[in-house]
Amino acid sequence: MKIGIVGLGLIGGSLGLDLTNQGYDVMGVSRQLKTCNLAIEKKIVKDASTDFKILGQTDLIFICTPIAQILPSIEKIIKYLSRETIITDVGSVKGEIVDHATQLWQNFVGSHPMAGTANQGIEAAESHLFDHASCVITPLPQTSRDAIDKVTTIWRSLGCQVYKTTPEIHDQAVAWISHLPVMISANLINSCVNNDNEEVVKLAKKLASSGFRDTSRVGGGNVELGLMMAQYNREKILSCLKEYQENLTIIIDNIEQKKWPELETILTKTQEERPNFIL
Ligand code: NAP
């Protein structure tokens, strides 16, 4: 099987490394020529170009560009493909993309590997990024069984646990566990920085340790990705943020009113529930 990757950044580059290591011929397309050259040099791909024509003979293509470029990329490549070629993407939001992509190309299956780091670009690509990660695929009722099976098999070969659901359920779930945490974490960093006592901020920066590292990681990462999550999953993230705000108001009230048993109840529940999310 000959594989194509569009967008040779953190996700696309990491995919290229693992798939090349598995023995596939991987053809890459990226926006910048220097990225393409680097991808060849680092053995992420067999060949790469800024021209989509290079994907002409591929059997399966992963679109790994920023979310806003996924549909425009599909529009540009389809004229070079045979009808059997399967296209998948790795976008963090599925609803709008899967609907439109399926209209453009019937052999399309949406994917979202739940793997990443705080870094971006081809320099951030690493092998085994997807090992032990979850990957959600979001076929529609009309998606071909063959395309679903091939995409599932390849994600499994990369070490992923594959889950299948609808784009709608995917977007709701990731709003809670991925997109909302980005906004909360960003707001945490922002609130610390905006503290008007300079001496406190200076000391806090020195004292910040593992707790702050964990809670600030996703808010201090890829800006473009955070912005796209908000733009493309706007309604779902808004409803999560509002519910979060209501729960925060309860916590503030408990502390203001010294309702310690109520606060203890919340903290006991969160302590019990966390292991159910982090397996
Ligand atoms: P990234 O590191 O910024 O990589 C994206 C790459 O796409 C860039 O390096 C850029 O390469 C290339 N690119 C941009 N516009 C392009 C275009 N029009 N045509 C071809 N290539 C283009 O971002 P990423 O973190 O890999 O994210 C890529 C996708 O993965 C996004 O859709 C995101 O939702 C999804 N995702 C990200 C994560 C995560 O944690 N980061 C996790 C799961 C899924 P050049 O160097 O050539 O400009």
Residues whose N, C-alpha, C, O or C-beta is under 5 A from the ligand:
A	BS01	NAP	V6 G7 L8 G9 L10 I11 G12 V29 S30 R31 Q32 T35 C64 T65 P66 I67 Q69 V90 G91 S92 P113 A115 G116 T117 N119 Q120 G121 I122
